[in-house]
Amino acid sequence: MRRIALVLLSCLLAPVAEADYPYTGYFTVSFRPLTVSDAEALCSLKYFVQYDDGRAEDYFLDTNTYRTSKKLLFMRSNATSCTYNAPDRTEHCSSTYQSTDKTENKRIWNYLQRIDADYLETIYFRNQDEYGRFIATPDRSFIQSRYPTTDFIYTYRCPNHSPSAMAPYARARNDLTHDQTSPMQTPILDGVEDLRKVGEEVAKILKPSY
C-alpha cells in the first residue's frame, strides 16, 4: 500500500509534458491559394519550421547569393513562441525579427480556421483589438473590410523539407540588412525578380532522389 502511495505521489509531482502542437514540420504561407507546384517553389524561397512545443522559426533564401554562386543559404529572420488554445482554435504568439541593423519584437494572434495534415487556413491578426472583435463574433466569419490590418493566410507543408535536408543550408541568424531581408518577408512567385524561376530551380536541388 505504501509503495502504491509513493508511485501516485511521484506521478503528481512529476512535471506535466506539453501536449504536441496541432501541426508540426516545415511549411510556407501565401495570401492566395496555390497549386502544388507553386507551393513547392514558394517553399524553396521562404519557409517556417513549427516544433511540437510551440516554437517556430522563419527562414528565407538569400537570393543574391544563389544567383551569383548557385549556393543555397537560408537565413533565420524570425524566432517565435506560441501557445495554442484548443477550444478556441487560437494561437497567441511572441515573435522576434532580426536583421543586422534591426530587431523587432511583436505579438501575434492567429485563428486556425482549418487544420489538415498538410494544409492550414489561418486568420493572422497583428492588432489585438481586431482579434478581440473577431473572437467575440458568434460565427467567426472573416470579412476583410472589418479587419483592415488582418490577413487570411494559406499554409502548405513543404514536401522536400526535413531536418536532414535543410541542415546544410540553414543559418540560425540573419547576416543581411533589413532592406535586403524585407523583400523576402512576403515572397511572390512572379515579378521583376522572377522569383518563380529561382524557386523552381531550388526545389529541384532540394527534392530527394529515390
Residue pairs with C-beta under 8 A, 6 or more apart in sequence:
18 52
18 53
18 54
20 52
21 50
21 51
21 52
21 53
21 54
21 82
21 84
22 84
22 86
22 112
22 115
23 50
23 115
23 120
24 50
24 51
24 52
25 49
25 50
25 157
25 158
25 161
26 43
26 47
26 48
26 49
26 50
26 157
26 158
26 161
26 162
26 166
27 43
27 47
27 48
27 49
27 50
27 120
27 155
27 156
27 157
27 158
28 39
28 42
28 43
28 45
28 46
28 47
28 48
28 155
28 156
28 158
29 46
29 48
29 122
29 153
29 154
29 155
29 156
30 38
30 39
30 42
30 153
30 154
30 155
30 156
31 151
31 152
31 153
31 154
31 186
32 154
33 154
34 42
34 154
34 156
37 200
38 189
38 196
39 156
39 158
40 158
40 159
40 160
40 199
40 203
41 189
41 196
41 199
41 200
41 202
41 203
42 156
42 187
42 189
42 199
43 156
43 158
43 159
43 160
43 161
43 199
43 203
44 61
44 160
44 198
44 199
44 200
44 201
44 202
44 203
44 206
45 60
45 61
45 63
45 184
45 187
45 189
45 195
45 198
45 199
45 202
46 58
46 59
46 60
46 61
46 184
46 185
46 187
47 58
47 59
47 74
47 158
47 161
48 56
48 57
48 58
48 59
48 78
48 80
49 56
49 57
49 59
49 161
49 166
50 56
54 81
54 82
54 83
54 84
55 79
55 80
55 81
55 82
56 78
56 79
56 80
56 81
56 82
56 93
57 76
57 78
57 79
57 80
57 172
58 76
58 77
58 78
58 79
58 80
59 74
59 75
59 76
59 77
59 166
59 170
60 74
60 75
60 77
60 181
60 184
60 185
60 187
61 72
61 73
61 74
61 184
61 198
61 202
62 73
62 74
62 75
62 175
62 176
63 184
63 193
63 195
63 198
64 180
65 71
65 73
66 72
66 73
66 198
66 202
67 198
72 168
72 169
72 202
72 205
72 206
73 169
73 171
74 166
74 169
74 170
74 171
75 171
75 173
75 174
75 175
75 176
75 181
76 98
76 170
76 171
76 172
76 173
76 174
77 97
77 98
77 99
77 174
77 181
77 184
77 185
78 95
78 96
78 97
78 98
79 95
79 96
79 98
80 93
80 94
80 95
80 96
80 108
81 93
81 94
81 95
82 91
82 92
82 93
82 94
82 108
82 110
83 91
83 92
83 93
84 90
84 91
85 91
85 92
88 111
88 135
89 111
89 112
89 113
89 115
90 109
90 110
90 111
90 112
90 135
91 108
91 109
91 110
91 112
92 107
92 108
92 109
93 107
93 108
93 109
93 110
94 105
94 106
94 107
94 108
95 105
95 106
95 107
95 108
96 103
96 104
96 105
97 103
97 104
97 105
97 106
98 104
98 173
98 174
99 174
99 176
99 177
99 178
99 180
99 181
100 174
100 175
100 176
100 177
100 178
101 177
101 178
102 177
102 178
106 126
107 128
108 124
108 125
108 126
109 125
109 128
109 131
110 122
110 123
110 124
110 125
111 122
111 123
111 125
111 131
111 134
111 135
111 140
112 120
112 121
112 122
113 121
113 122
113 123
113 140
113 142
114 120
114 121
117 157
118 156
118 157
119 154
119 155
119 156
119 157
120 153
120 154
120 155
121 152
121 153
121 154
121 155
122 152
122 153
122 155
123 134
123 142
123 147
123 150
123 151
123 152
123 153
124 150
124 151
124 152
124 153
125 131
125 134
125 147
125 149
125 150
126 149
126 150
127 147
127 149
127 150
130 147
130 148
130 149
130 150
131 150
133 146
133 147
134 140
134 142
134 147
134 150
142 150
142 152
144 150
144 152
160 203
160 206
160 207
160 208
161 206
165 206
165 208
166 206
174 181
183 193
187 195
188 195
189 195
189 196
189 199
190 196
